[in-house]
């Protein structure tokens, strides 16, 4: 994970918009803001995700398959055509 302060400059919002030089946000700051994050394995993610859902008391959650197989060829071409510079 990488967190940084937004440069607040006009332009395409799909670009990074990291300040120059970069101004990373510390884990301490993110924790104080209430951000929670976990490292979840790609293969066999379900038990880890289920444990997090149970520990945090979440009532529901969504997963998204962002791949050619998950989105289909038409959706992938739309995503790629939406990228800056294409």
N, C-alpha and C positions, 0 to 999 in steps of 0.2 A: 504494500500500500504506500502511496505517496500523497501527502497533503501539503498544499502550499497556498500562499495568499494570492488571490486573483489580482491581475494587473489593472483591472477596471478600464481598459482601453477599448474603444469601439472596434468592431470587426466581427468576423465569423465566430460565433460562439462554439463551434466544433473544434477550433484550435485550442491549444493548451492554455494560453493566457497566463502563463507563469511570469512573475516579475523578473527583470534582468537587473542585477543578479537575482537568482532564485531566493525566495524567502520561505523556507520550509516551516510548517507548523509542527511544534513539538508534540510528542505523545502525551506529555503532561497537560498541555493546553487542550488537546482533543478529549482527553479523559475528563477534564474539568467541564467541558462542554456537553458531556454525556454521550459521546460517541463510543459505540461498542463495535469491536471487530474481532473476527476469528480467522484462523488459518484452517481451511477445510480441504481435505484431499479431493482430487478430481475423481479418482477411481474409488468407489465404495464410500461416497460422501454421505449417503443416507443415514447411517447410524450417528455420525457426528452431527449432522444437521438436526436430526430428531432429538438428540440430547440437548442441543442448544435451545430448541423450541420448548422443550419441557422445562429446562432450568430457568429460562426467562419468562415462562408463563404465557408464551404467545399462543393465541387461539387459532391462528392460521398463518400460512406462508406460501409463497409462490417460488417456483424455480423456472428458469428460462434456458432453453437449449439454443445457444447462439452458435450455430454451425450450419454448414450447407445441408446436412441431413435434417437438422431441427427446423430450419427456416425454409428450406426448399430453394431450388435454383433461382426462381423468380424473385424471392425475397432477398437473397444474397445480392443479386444484380442491383436491386433498388438500394440496398444499404451501401454498396460500393459506389453507386452513382451519386449518393448524397455526401460523400466525403469531399472535403475541400481539395481543390486541385484537379478534380475529375470532371 
